[in-house]
Amino acid sequence: EKLDPLAADVATSRALAPLGKLLEFAERHLLSTGKCLYPKGRRWAEELTEARKDWTLTLETHVSRSDPEGMILEIKDLVRRHDD
């Protein structure tokens, strides 16, 4: 949370926080061409719906090999929504 921006190509984490919070963490560290790879469990779709209230993003999903109900979320083009 307090690191200087890293200009990262990829951000990832496991079992750290809901998706919306992960996107907040990633926003300051990702290059504009960067992507996030987040393993998520069975509630991934609910987390995504909630996160999309505050973020626009491009999503590709990948079936998890370790959790039959989970997905790996590959997120690109991350932009925070601003209420006007």
PDB file of N, CA, C and O in Angstrom:
ATOM      1  N   GLU A   1       0.807  -1.200   0.000  1.00  0.00           N
ATOM      2  CA  GLU A   1       0.000   0.000   0.000  1.00  0.00           C
ATOM      3  C   GLU A   1       0.850   1.263   0.000  1.00  0.00           C
ATOM      4  O   GLU A   1       0.424   2.299  -0.510  1.00  0.00           O
ATOM      5  N   LYS A   2       2.042   1.181   0.567  1.00  0.00           N
ATOM      6  CA  LYS A   2       2.867   2.367   0.701  1.00  0.00           C
ATOM      7  C   LYS A   2       4.089   2.374  -0.208  1.00  0.00           C
ATOM      8  O   LYS A   2       4.879   3.318  -0.171  1.00  0.00           O
ATOM      9  N   LEU A   3       4.253   1.354  -1.009  1.00  0.00           N
ATOM     10  CA  LEU A   3       5.387   1.307  -1.927  1.00  0.00           C
ATOM     11  C   LEU A   3       5.259   2.376  -3.006  1.00  0.00           C
ATOM     12  O   LEU A   3       4.156   2.740  -3.414  1.00  0.00           O
ATOM     13  N   ASP A   4       6.396   2.865  -3.454  1.00  0.00           N
ATOM     14  CA  ASP A   4       6.373   3.724  -4.629  1.00  0.00           C
ATOM     15  C   ASP A   4       5.872   2.902  -5.804  1.00  0.00           C
ATOM     16  O   ASP A   4       6.074   1.688  -5.820  1.00  0.00           O
ATOM     17  N   PRO A   5       5.218   3.525  -6.800  1.00  0.00           N
ATOM     18  CA  PRO A   5       4.741   2.773  -7.962  1.00  0.00           C
ATOM     19  C   PRO A   5       5.860   1.956  -8.602  1.00  0.00           C
ATOM     20  O   PRO A   5       6.986   2.431  -8.749  1.00  0.00           O
ATOM     21  N   LEU A   6       5.535   0.725  -8.979  1.00  0.00           N
ATOM     22  CA  LEU A   6       6.541  -0.221  -9.472  1.00  0.00           C
ATOM     23  C   LEU A   6       6.630  -0.317 -10.989  1.00  0.00           C
ATOM     24  O   LEU A   6       7.569  -0.923 -11.503  1.00  0.00           O
ATOM     25  N   ALA A   7       5.690   0.258 -11.715  1.00  0.00           N
ATOM     26  CA  ALA A   7       5.658   0.130 -13.178  1.00  0.00           C
ATOM     27  C   ALA A   7       5.727  -1.343 -13.592  1.00  0.00           C
ATOM     28  O   ALA A   7       6.572  -1.739 -14.395  1.00  0.00           O
ATOM     29  N   ALA A   8       4.828  -2.137 -13.029  1.00  0.00           N
ATOM     30  CA  ALA A   8       4.829  -3.584 -13.226  1.00  0.00           C
ATOM     31  C   ALA A   8       4.088  -4.000 -14.492  1.00  0.00           C
ATOM     32  O   ALA A   8       3.113  -3.370 -14.902  1.00  0.00           O
ATOM     33  N   ASP A   9       4.570  -5.060 -15.090  1.00  0.00           N
ATOM     34  CA  ASP A   9       3.889  -5.682 -16.222  1.00  0.00           C
ATOM     35  C   ASP A   9       2.731  -6.556 -15.756  1.00  0.00           C
ATOM     36  O   ASP A   9       1.714  -6.672 -16.440  1.00  0.00           O
ATOM     37  N   VAL A  10       2.895  -7.180 -14.568  1.00  0.00           N
ATOM     38  CA  VAL A  10       1.907  -8.118 -14.039  1.00  0.00           C
ATOM     39  C   VAL A  10       1.753  -7.890 -12.538  1.00  0.00           C
ATOM     40  O   VAL A  10       2.734  -7.696 -11.821  1.00  0.00           O
ATOM     41  N   ALA A  11       0.504  -7.917 -12.080  1.00  0.00           N
ATOM     42  CA  ALA A  11       0.195  -7.910 -10.648  1.00  0.00           C
ATOM     43  C   ALA A  11      -0.574  -9.177 -10.335  1.00  0.00           C
ATOM     44  O   ALA A  11      -1.458  -9.577 -11.093  1.00  0.00           O
ATOM     45  N   THR A  12      -0.242  -9.810  -9.223  1.00  0.00           N
ATOM     46  CA  THR A  12      -0.956 -11.011  -8.812  1.00  0.00           C
ATOM     47  C   THR A  12      -0.959 -11.108  -7.299  1.00  0.00           C
ATOM     48  O   THR A  12      -0.123 -10.507  -6.624  1.00  0.00           O
ATOM     49  N   SER A  13      -1.889 -11.854  -6.783  1.00  0.00           N
ATOM     50  CA  SER A  13      -1.944 -12.147  -5.355  1.00  0.00           C
ATOM     51  C   SER A  13      -2.865 -13.341  -5.177  1.00  0.00           C
ATOM     52  O   SER A  13      -3.615 -13.711  -6.080  1.00  0.00           O
ATOM     53  N   ARG A  14      -2.793 -13.932  -4.001  1.00  0.00           N
ATOM     54  CA  ARG A  14      -3.651 -15.074  -3.699  1.00  0.00           C
ATOM     55  C   ARG A  14      -4.201 -14.906  -2.295  1.00  0.00           C
ATOM     56  O   ARG A  14      -3.445 -14.703  -1.345  1.00  0.00           O
ATOM     57  N   ALA A  15      -5.516 -14.992  -2.164  1.00  0.00           N
ATOM     58  CA  ALA A  15      -6.198 -14.973  -0.867  1.00  0.00           C
ATOM     59  C   ALA A  15      -5.832 -13.750  -0.035  1.00  0.00           C
ATOM     60  O   ALA A  15      -5.596 -13.855   1.168  1.00  0.00           O
ATOM     61  N   LEU A  16      -5.787 -12.593  -0.682  1.00  0.00           N
ATOM     62  CA  LEU A  16      -5.416 -11.366   0.009  1.00  0.00           C
ATOM     63  C   LEU A  16      -6.624 -10.482   0.325  1.00  0.00           C
ATOM     64  O   LEU A  16      -6.763  -9.988   1.444  1.00  0.00           O
ATOM     65  N   ALA A  17      -7.497 -10.285  -0.670  1.00  0.00           N
ATOM     66  CA  ALA A  17      -8.605  -9.339  -0.502  1.00  0.00           C
ATOM     67  C   ALA A  17      -9.634  -9.572  -1.607  1.00  0.00           C
ATOM     68  O   ALA A  17      -9.361 -10.273  -2.581  1.00  0.00           O
ATOM     69  N   PRO A  18     -10.826  -8.975  -1.447  1.00  0.00           N
ATOM     70  CA  PRO A  18     -11.806  -9.024  -2.541  1.00  0.00           C
ATOM     71  C   PRO A  18     -11.244  -8.335  -3.792  1.00  0.00           C
ATOM     72  O   PRO A  18     -10.327  -7.518  -3.706  1.00  0.00           O
ATOM     73  N   LEU A  19     -11.796  -8.674  -4.927  1.00  0.00           N
ATOM     74  CA  LEU A  19     -11.283  -8.183  -6.204  1.00  0.00           C
ATOM     75  C   LEU A  19     -11.199  -6.659  -6.263  1.00  0.00           C
ATOM     76  O   LEU A  19     -10.191  -6.124  -6.724  1.00  0.00           O
ATOM     77  N   GLY A  20     -12.211  -5.961  -5.816  1.00  0.00           N
ATOM     78  CA  GLY A  20     -12.190  -4.496  -5.867  1.00  0.00           C
ATOM     79  C   GLY A  20     -10.988  -3.915  -5.148  1.00  0.00           C
ATOM     80  O   GLY A  20     -10.364  -2.977  -5.642  1.00  0.00           O
ATOM     81  N   LYS A  21     -10.654  -4.463  -3.982  1.00  0.00           N
ATOM     82  CA  LYS A  21      -9.498  -3.993  -3.218  1.00  0.00           C
ATOM     83  C   LYS A  21      -8.200  -4.349  -3.942  1.00  0.00           C
ATOM     84  O   LYS A  21      -7.264  -3.549  -3.955  1.00  0.00           O
ATOM     85  N   LEU A  22      -8.132  -5.524  -4.537  1.00  0.00           N
ATOM     86  CA  LEU A  22      -6.941  -5.917  -5.299  1.00  0.00           C
ATOM     87  C   LEU A  22      -6.698  -4.954  -6.458  1.00  0.00           C
ATOM     88  O   LEU A  22      -5.556  -4.605  -6.754  1.00  0.00           O
ATOM     89  N   LEU A  23      -7.778  -4.527  -7.111  1.00  0.00           N
ATOM     90  CA  LEU A  23      -7.638  -3.590  -8.222  1.00  0.00           C
ATOM     91  C   LEU A  23      -7.129  -2.239  -7.729  1.00  0.00           C
ATOM     92  O   LEU A  23      -6.350  -1.582  -8.420  1.00  0.00           O
ATOM     93  N   GLU A  24      -7.557  -1.823  -6.550  1.00  0.00           N
ATOM     94  CA  GLU A  24      -7.025  -0.589  -5.964  1.00  0.00           C
ATOM     95  C   GLU A  24      -5.517  -0.697  -5.766  1.00  0.00           C
ATOM     96  O   GLU A  24      -4.770   0.221  -6.106  1.00  0.00           O
ATOM     97  N   PHE A  25      -5.076  -1.825  -5.214  1.00  0.00           N
ATOM     98  CA  PHE A  25      -3.647  -2.033  -5.004  1.00  0.00           C
ATOM     99  C   PHE A  25      -2.892  -2.037  -6.333  1.00  0.00           C
ATOM    100  O   PHE A  25      -1.819  -1.445  -6.447  1.00  0.00           O
ATOM    101  N   ALA A  26      -3.458  -2.704  -7.326  1.00  0.00           N
ATOM    102  CA  ALA A  26      -2.777  -2.859  -8.617  1.00  0.00           C
ATOM    103  C   ALA A  26      -2.700  -1.550  -9.392  1.00  0.00           C
ATOM    104  O   ALA A  26      -1.716  -1.301 -10.089  1.00  0.00           O
ATOM    105  N   GLU A  27      -3.714  -0.720  -9.280  1.00  0.00           N
ATOM    106  CA  GLU A  27      -3.804   0.492 -10.097  1.00  0.00           C
ATOM    107  C   GLU A  27      -2.522   1.325 -10.046  1.00  0.00           C
ATOM    108  O   GLU A  27      -2.042   1.770 -11.089  1.00  0.00           O
ATOM    109  N   ARG A  28      -1.974   1.539  -8.886  1.00  0.00           N
ATOM    110  CA  ARG A  28      -0.798   2.400  -8.757  1.00  0.00           C
ATOM    111  C   ARG A  28       0.496   1.748  -9.237  1.00  0.00           C
ATOM    112  O   ARG A  28       1.486   2.436  -9.482  1.00  0.00           O
ATOM    113  N   HIS A  29       0.489   0.427  -9.369  1.00  0.00           N
ATOM    114  CA  HIS A  29       1.726  -0.279  -9.697  1.00  0.00           C
ATOM    115  C   HIS A  29       1.805  -0.796 -11.133  1.00  0.00           C
ATOM    116  O   HIS A  29       2.892  -1.113 -11.616  1.00  0.00           O
ATOM    117  N   LEU A  30       0.673  -0.882 -11.812  1.00  0.00           N
ATOM    118  CA  LEU A  30       0.656  -1.443 -13.174  1.00  0.00           C
ATOM    119  C   LEU A  30       1.019  -0.405 -14.228  1.00  0.00           C
ATOM    120  O   LEU A  30       0.629   0.759 -14.133  1.00  0.00           O
ATOM    121  N   LEU A  31       1.769  -0.844 -15.231  1.00  0.00           N
ATOM    122  CA  LEU A  31       1.912  -0.052 -16.445  1.00  0.00           C
ATOM    123  C   LEU A  31       0.555  -0.018 -17.143  1.00  0.00           C
ATOM    124  O   LEU A  31      -0.288  -0.877 -16.882  1.00  0.00           O
ATOM    125  N   SER A  32       0.332   0.933 -18.006  1.00  0.00           N
ATOM    126  CA  SER A  32      -0.947   0.985 -18.732  1.00  0.00           C
ATOM    127  C   SER A  32      -1.145  -0.261 -19.594  1.00  0.00           C
ATOM    128  O   SER A  32      -2.277  -0.621 -19.916  1.00  0.00           O
ATOM    129  N   THR A  33      -0.060  -0.912 -19.963  1.00  0.00           N
ATOM    130  CA  THR A  33      -0.126  -2.140 -20.758  1.00  0.00           C
ATOM    131  C   THR A  33      -0.078  -3.394 -19.884  1.00  0.00           C
ATOM    132  O   THR A  33      -0.055  -4.511 -20.401  1.00  0.00           O
ATOM    133  N   GLY A  34      -0.062  -3.211 -18.559  1.00  0.00           N
ATOM    134  CA  GLY A  34       0.053  -4.335 -17.642  1.00  0.00           C
ATOM    135  C   GLY A  34      -1.243  -5.097 -17.473  1.00  0.00           C
ATOM    136  O   GLY A  34      -2.299  -4.688 -17.957  1.00  0.00           O
ATOM    137  N   LYS A  35      -1.138  -6.225 -16.768  1.00  0.00           N
ATOM    138  CA  LYS A  35      -2.333  -7.032 -16.502  1.00  0.00           C
ATOM    139  C   LYS A  35      -2.260  -7.603 -15.094  1.00  0.00           C
ATOM    140  O   LYS A  35      -1.193  -7.690 -14.486  1.00  0.00           O
ATOM    141  N   CYS A  36      -3.427  -7.985 -14.601  1.00  0.00           N
ATOM    142  CA  CYS A  36      -3.559  -8.631 -13.300  1.00  0.00           C
ATOM    143  C   CYS A  36      -3.923 -10.093 -13.526  1.00  0.00           C
ATOM    144  O   CYS A  36      -4.701 -10.415 -14.424  1.00  0.00           O
ATOM    145  N   LEU A  37      -3.369 -10.956 -12.724  1.00  0.00           N
ATOM    146  CA  LEU A  37      -3.733 -12.371 -12.722  1.00  0.00           C
ATOM    147  C   LEU A  37      -4.135 -12.726 -11.296  1.00  0.00           C
ATOM    148  O   LEU A  37      -3.290 -12.804 -10.404  1.00  0.00           O
ATOM    149  N   TYR A  38      -5.426 -12.938 -11.090  1.00  0.00           N
ATOM    150  CA  TYR A  38      -5.937 -13.189  -9.752  1.00  0.00           C
ATOM    151  C   TYR A  38      -6.685 -14.512  -9.690  1.00  0.00           C
ATOM    152  O   TYR A  38      -7.722 -14.658 -10.338  1.00  0.00           O
ATOM    153  N   PRO A  39      -6.189 -15.476  -8.930  1.00  0.00           N
ATOM    154  CA  PRO A  39      -6.968 -16.684  -8.673  1.00  0.00           C
ATOM    155  C   PRO A  39      -8.119 -16.344  -7.735  1.00  0.00           C
ATOM    156  O   PRO A  39      -7.919 -15.715  -6.696  1.00  0.00           O
ATOM    157  N   LYS A  40      -9.301 -16.755  -8.101  1.00  0.00           N
ATOM    158  CA  LYS A  40     -10.488 -16.484  -7.286  1.00  0.00           C
ATOM    159  C   LYS A  40     -11.304 -17.756  -7.145  1.00  0.00           C
ATOM    160  O   LYS A  40     -11.366 -18.572  -8.066  1.00  0.00           O
ATOM    161  N   GLY A  41     -11.924 -17.918  -6.000  1.00  0.00           N
ATOM    162  CA  GLY A  41     -12.739 -19.098  -5.707  1.00  0.00           C
ATOM    163  C   GLY A  41     -14.146 -18.996  -6.258  1.00  0.00           C
ATOM    164  O   GLY A  41     -14.413 -18.247  -7.198  1.00  0.00           O
ATOM    165  N   ARG A  42     -15.037 -19.759  -5.660  1.00  0.00           N
ATOM    166  CA  ARG A  42     -16.400 -19.921  -6.195  1.00  0.00           C
ATOM    167  C   ARG A  42     -17.194 -18.622  -6.261  1.00  0.00           C
ATOM    168  O   ARG A  42     -18.168 -18.549  -7.010  1.00  0.00           O
ATOM    169  N   ARG A  43     -16.815 -17.598  -5.508  1.00  0.00           N
ATOM    170  CA  ARG A  43     -17.555 -16.324  -5.514  1.00  0.00           C
ATOM    171  C   ARG A  43     -16.948 -15.319  -6.497  1.00  0.00           C
ATOM    172  O   ARG A  43     -17.209 -14.120  -6.398  1.00  0.00           O
ATOM    173  N   TRP A  44     -16.152 -15.797  -7.429  1.00  0.00           N
ATOM    174  CA  TRP A  44     -15.452 -14.883  -8.339  1.00  0.00           C
ATOM    175  C   TRP A  44     -16.416 -13.997  -9.116  1.00  0.00           C
ATOM    176  O   TRP A  44     -16.144 -12.811  -9.302  1.00  0.00           O
ATOM    177  N   ALA A  45     -17.530 -14.545  -9.571  1.00  0.00           N
ATOM    178  CA  ALA A  45     -18.476 -13.757 -10.373  1.00  0.00           C
ATOM    179  C   ALA A  45     -19.111 -12.643  -9.538  1.00  0.00           C
ATOM    180  O   ALA A  45     -19.310 -11.536 -10.039  1.00  0.00           O
ATOM    181  N   GLU A  46     -19.431 -12.924  -8.275  1.00  0.00           N
ATOM    182  CA  GLU A  46     -19.983 -11.897  -7.383  1.00  0.00           C
ATOM    183  C   GLU A  46     -18.956 -10.782  -7.162  1.00  0.00           C
ATOM    184  O   GLU A  46     -19.297  -9.600  -7.204  1.00  0.00           O
ATOM    185  N   GLU A  47     -17.702 -11.166  -6.926  1.00  0.00           N
ATOM    186  CA  GLU A  47     -16.647 -10.169  -6.728  1.00  0.00           C
ATOM    187  C   GLU A  47     -16.469  -9.315  -7.977  1.00  0.00           C
ATOM    188  O   GLU A  47     -16.264  -8.105  -7.884  1.00  0.00           O
ATOM    189  N   LEU A  48     -16.545  -9.941  -9.132  1.00  0.00           N
ATOM    190  CA  LEU A  48     -16.402  -9.218 -10.392  1.00  0.00           C
ATOM    191  C   LEU A  48     -17.545  -8.226 -10.581  1.00  0.00           C
ATOM    192  O   LEU A  48     -17.312  -7.079 -10.962  1.00  0.00           O
ATOM    193  N   THR A  49     -18.758  -8.650 -10.323  1.00  0.00           N
ATOM    194  CA  THR A  49     -19.918  -7.756 -10.442  1.00  0.00           C
ATOM    195  C   THR A  49     -19.752  -6.544  -9.533  1.00  0.00           C
ATOM    196  O   THR A  49     -20.013  -5.416  -9.949  1.00  0.00           O
ATOM    197  N   GLU A  50     -19.328  -6.767  -8.320  1.00  0.00           N
ATOM    198  CA  GLU A  50     -19.131  -5.676  -7.364  1.00  0.00           C
ATOM    199  C   GLU A  50     -17.995  -4.752  -7.826  1.00  0.00           C
ATOM    200  O   GLU A  50     -18.131  -3.530  -7.768  1.00  0.00           O
ATOM    201  N   ALA A  51     -16.897  -5.320  -8.276  1.00  0.00           N
ATOM    202  CA  ALA A  51     -15.743  -4.519  -8.717  1.00  0.00           C
ATOM    203  C   ALA A  51     -16.087  -3.665  -9.935  1.00  0.00           C
ATOM    204  O   ALA A  51     -15.590  -2.547 -10.070  1.00  0.00           O
ATOM    205  N   ARG A  52     -16.925  -4.180 -10.808  1.00  0.00           N
ATOM    206  CA  ARG A  52     -17.272  -3.429 -12.022  1.00  0.00           C
ATOM    207  C   ARG A  52     -18.112  -2.180 -11.730  1.00  0.00           C
ATOM    208  O   ARG A  52     -18.317  -1.355 -12.620  1.00  0.00           O
ATOM    209  N   LYS A  53     -18.585  -2.039 -10.527  1.00  0.00           N
ATOM    210  CA  LYS A  53     -19.269  -0.804 -10.143  1.00  0.00           C
ATOM    211  C   LYS A  53     -18.274   0.354 -10.088  1.00  0.00           C
ATOM    212  O   LYS A  53     -18.645   1.508 -10.302  1.00  0.00           O
ATOM    213  N   ASP A  54     -17.022   0.045  -9.804  1.00  0.00           N
ATOM    214  CA  ASP A  54     -15.987   1.067  -9.644  1.00  0.00           C
ATOM    215  C   ASP A  54     -14.900   1.036 -10.713  1.00  0.00           C
ATOM    216  O   ASP A  54     -14.086   1.956 -10.792  1.00  0.00           O
ATOM    217  N   TRP A  55     -14.879   0.002 -11.526  1.00  0.00           N
ATOM    218  CA  TRP A  55     -13.789  -0.177 -12.496  1.00  0.00           C
ATOM    219  C   TRP A  55     -14.322  -0.591 -13.859  1.00  0.00           C
ATOM    220  O   TRP A  55     -15.312  -1.316 -13.956  1.00  0.00           O
ATOM    221  N   THR A  56     -13.656  -0.124 -14.908  1.00  0.00           N
ATOM    222  CA  THR A  56     -13.843  -0.712 -16.233  1.00  0.00           C
ATOM    223  C   THR A  56     -12.595  -1.545 -16.489  1.00  0.00           C
ATOM    224  O   THR A  56     -11.499  -1.196 -16.051  1.00  0.00           O
ATOM    225  N   LEU A  57     -12.775  -2.630 -17.191  1.00  0.00           N
ATOM    226  CA  LEU A  57     -11.662  -3.549 -17.409  1.00  0.00           C
ATOM    227  C   LEU A  57     -11.986  -4.504 -18.540  1.00  0.00           C
ATOM    228  O   LEU A  57     -13.144  -4.693 -18.911  1.00  0.00           O
ATOM    229  N   THR A  58     -10.944  -5.093 -19.074  1.00  0.00           N
ATOM    230  CA  THR A  58     -11.084  -6.180 -20.032  1.00  0.00           C
ATOM    231  C   THR A  58     -10.764  -7.464 -19.284  1.00  0.00           C
ATOM    232  O   THR A  58      -9.752  -7.541 -18.588  1.00  0.00           O
ATOM    233  N   LEU A  59     -11.614  -8.466 -19.421  1.00  0.00           N
ATOM    234  CA  LEU A  59     -11.477  -9.699 -18.648  1.00  0.00           C
ATOM    235  C   LEU A  59     -11.368 -10.916 -19.552  1.00  0.00           C
ATOM    236  O   LEU A  59     -12.090 -11.052 -20.540  1.00  0.00           O
ATOM    237  N   GLU A  60     -10.453 -11.789 -19.190  1.00  0.00           N
ATOM    238  CA  GLU A  60     -10.383 -13.126 -19.763  1.00  0.00           C
ATOM    239  C   GLU A  60     -10.336 -14.079 -18.579  1.00  0.00           C
ATOM    240  O   GLU A  60      -9.562 -13.862 -17.646  1.00  0.00           O
ATOM    241  N   THR A  61     -11.151 -15.133 -18.597  1.00  0.00           N
ATOM    242  CA  THR A  61     -11.155 -16.092 -17.499  1.00  0.00           C
ATOM    243  C   THR A  61     -10.467 -17.379 -17.927  1.00  0.00           C
ATOM    244  O   THR A  61     -10.508 -17.777 -19.091  1.00  0.00           O
ATOM    245  N   HIS A  62      -9.836 -18.013 -16.953  1.00  0.00           N
ATOM    246  CA  HIS A  62      -9.152 -19.287 -17.158  1.00  0.00           C
ATOM    247  C   HIS A  62      -9.586 -20.230 -16.038  1.00  0.00           C
ATOM    248  O   HIS A  62      -9.570 -19.853 -14.867  1.00  0.00           O
ATOM    249  N   VAL A  63      -9.966 -21.432 -16.388  1.00  0.00           N
ATOM    250  CA  VAL A  63     -10.408 -22.404 -15.396  1.00  0.00           C
ATOM    251  C   VAL A  63      -9.256 -22.711 -14.448  1.00  0.00           C
ATOM    252  O   VAL A  63      -8.129 -22.957 -14.878  1.00  0.00           O
ATOM    253  N   SER A  64      -9.552 -22.693 -13.165  1.00  0.00           N
ATOM    254  CA  SER A  64      -8.554 -23.001 -12.146  1.00  0.00           C
ATOM    255  C   SER A  64      -8.284 -24.497 -12.117  1.00  0.00           C
ATOM    256  O   SER A  64      -9.213 -25.300 -12.194  1.00  0.00           O
ATOM    257  N   ARG A  65      -7.034 -24.866 -12.007  1.00  0.00           N
ATOM    258  CA  ARG A  65      -6.676 -26.280 -11.870  1.00  0.00           C
ATOM    259  C   ARG A  65      -6.709 -26.722 -10.409  1.00  0.00           C
ATOM    260  O   ARG A  65      -6.778 -27.918 -10.123  1.00  0.00           O
ATOM    261  N   SER A  66      -6.660 -25.765  -9.488  1.00  0.00           N
ATOM    262  CA  SER A  66      -6.612 -26.113  -8.067  1.00  0.00           C
ATOM    263  C   SER A  66      -7.975 -25.980  -7.367  1.00  0.00           C
ATOM    264  O   SER A  66      -8.156 -26.503  -6.267  1.00  0.00           O
ATOM    265  N   ASP A  67      -8.916 -25.295  -7.990  1.00  0.00           N
ATOM    266  CA  ASP A  67     -10.241 -25.106  -7.399  1.00  0.00           C
ATOM    267  C   ASP A  67     -11.278 -25.316  -8.495  1.00  0.00           C
ATOM    268  O   ASP A  67     -11.416 -24.470  -9.378  1.00  0.00           O
ATOM    269  N   PRO A  68     -12.008 -26.424  -8.455  1.00  0.00           N
ATOM    270  CA  PRO A  68     -12.964 -26.713  -9.530  1.00  0.00           C
ATOM    271  C   PRO A  68     -14.067 -25.668  -9.679  1.00  0.00           C
ATOM    272  O   PRO A  68     -14.691 -25.580 -10.736  1.00  0.00           O
ATOM    273  N   GLU A  69     -14.314 -24.879  -8.642  1.00  0.00           N
ATOM    274  CA  GLU A  69     -15.323 -23.821  -8.718  1.00  0.00           C
ATOM    275  C   GLU A  69     -14.702 -22.459  -8.993  1.00  0.00           C
ATOM    276  O   GLU A  69     -15.419 -21.469  -9.140  1.00  0.00           O
ATOM    277  N   GLY A  70     -13.399 -22.398  -9.063  1.00  0.00           N
ATOM    278  CA  GLY A  70     -12.708 -21.124  -9.195  1.00  0.00           C
ATOM    279  C   GLY A  70     -12.270 -20.808 -10.615  1.00  0.00           C
ATOM    280  O   GLY A  70     -12.385 -21.625 -11.528  1.00  0.00           O
ATOM    281  N   MET A  71     -11.765 -19.597 -10.762  1.00  0.00           N
ATOM    282  CA  MET A  71     -11.242 -19.105 -12.030  1.00  0.00           C
ATOM    283  C   MET A  71      -9.985 -18.292 -11.766  1.00  0.00           C
ATOM    284  O   MET A  71      -9.781 -17.765 -10.672  1.00  0.00           O
ATOM    285  N   ILE A  72      -9.158 -18.202 -12.778  1.00  0.00           N
ATOM    286  CA  ILE A  72      -8.065 -17.241 -12.783  1.00  0.00           C
ATOM    287  C   ILE A  72      -8.576 -16.071 -13.616  1.00  0.00           C
ATOM    288  O   ILE A  72      -8.944 -16.240 -14.778  1.00  0.00           O
ATOM    289  N   LEU A  73      -8.595 -14.882 -13.014  1.00  0.00           N
ATOM    290  CA  LEU A  73      -9.062 -13.689 -13.713  1.00  0.00           C
ATOM    291  C   LEU A  73      -7.860 -12.962 -14.289  1.00  0.00           C
ATOM    292  O   LEU A  73      -6.968 -12.537 -13.555  1.00  0.00           O
ATOM    293  N   GLU A  74      -7.844 -12.825 -15.597  1.00  0.00           N
ATOM    294  CA  GLU A  74      -6.805 -12.056 -16.290  1.00  0.00           C
ATOM    295  C   GLU A  74      -7.436 -10.721 -16.674  1.00  0.00           C
ATOM    296  O   GLU A  74      -8.344 -10.666 -17.504  1.00  0.00           O
ATOM    297  N   ILE A  75      -6.951  -9.662 -16.067  1.00  0.00           N
ATOM    298  CA  ILE A  75      -7.565  -8.349 -16.203  1.00  0.00           C
ATOM    299  C   ILE A  75      -6.582  -7.386 -16.859  1.00  0.00           C
ATOM    300  O   ILE A  75      -5.427  -7.276 -16.448  1.00  0.00           O
ATOM    301  N   LYS A  76      -7.065  -6.692 -17.888  1.00  0.00           N
ATOM    302  CA  LYS A  76      -6.272  -5.690 -18.604  1.00  0.00           C
ATOM    303  C   LYS A  76      -7.108  -4.420 -18.728  1.00  0.00           C
ATOM    304  O   LYS A  76      -8.295  -4.405 -18.402  1.00  0.00           O
ATOM    305  N   ASP A  77      -6.470  -3.362 -19.202  1.00  0.00           N
ATOM    306  CA  ASP A  77      -7.169  -2.103 -19.493  1.00  0.00           C
ATOM    307  C   ASP A  77      -7.933  -1.591 -18.270  1.00  0.00           C
ATOM    308  O   ASP A  77      -9.078  -1.155 -18.389  1.00  0.00           O
ATOM    309  N   LEU A  78      -7.312  -1.644 -17.123  1.00  0.00           N
ATOM    310  CA  LEU A  78      -7.936  -1.250 -15.866  1.00  0.00           C
ATOM    311  C   LEU A  78      -8.058   0.265 -15.761  1.00  0.00           C
ATOM    312  O   LEU A  78      -7.066   0.988 -15.860  1.00  0.00           O
ATOM    313  N   VAL A  79      -9.297   0.741 -15.559  1.00  0.00           N
ATOM    314  CA  VAL A  79      -9.550   2.176 -15.394  1.00  0.00           C
ATOM    315  C   VAL A  79     -10.608   2.359 -14.317  1.00  0.00           C
ATOM    316  O   VAL A  79     -11.673   1.742 -14.360  1.00  0.00           O
ATOM    317  N   ARG A  80     -10.300   3.211 -13.357  1.00  0.00           N
ATOM    318  CA  ARG A  80     -11.262   3.509 -12.290  1.00  0.00           C
ATOM    319  C   ARG A  80     -12.399   4.366 -12.857  1.00  0.00           C
ATOM    320  O   ARG A  80     -12.155   5.327 -13.588  1.00  0.00           O
ATOM    321  N   ARG A  81     -13.626   4.015 -12.520  1.00  0.00           N
ATOM    322  CA  ARG A  81     -14.790   4.811 -12.902  1.00  0.00           C
ATOM    323  C   ARG A  81     -14.836   6.058 -12.020  1.00  0.00           C
ATOM    324  O   ARG A  81     -14.477   6.013 -10.844  1.00  0.00           O
ATOM    325  N   HIS A  82     -15.273   7.149 -12.594  1.00  0.00           N
ATOM    326  CA  HIS A  82     -15.433   8.377 -11.825  1.00  0.00           C
ATOM    327  C   HIS A  82     -16.873   8.817 -11.933  1.00  0.00           C
ATOM    328  O   HIS A  82     -17.410   8.950 -13.033  1.00  0.00           O
ATOM    329  N   ASP A  83     -17.497   9.044 -10.794  1.00  0.00           N
ATOM    330  CA  ASP A  83     -18.875   9.551 -10.802  1.00  0.00           C
ATOM    331  C   ASP A  83     -18.854  11.015 -11.175  1.00  0.00           C
ATOM    332  O   ASP A  83     -18.093  11.794 -10.601  1.00  0.00           O
ATOM    333  N   ASP A  84     -19.671  11.390 -12.120  1.00  0.00           N
ATOM    334  CA  ASP A  84     -19.742  12.796 -12.571  1.00  0.00           C
ATOM    335  C   ASP A  84     -20.923  13.499 -11.961  1.00  0.00           C
ATOM    336  O   ASP A  84     -21.141  14.682 -12.225  1.00  0.00           O
TER     337      ASP A  84
END
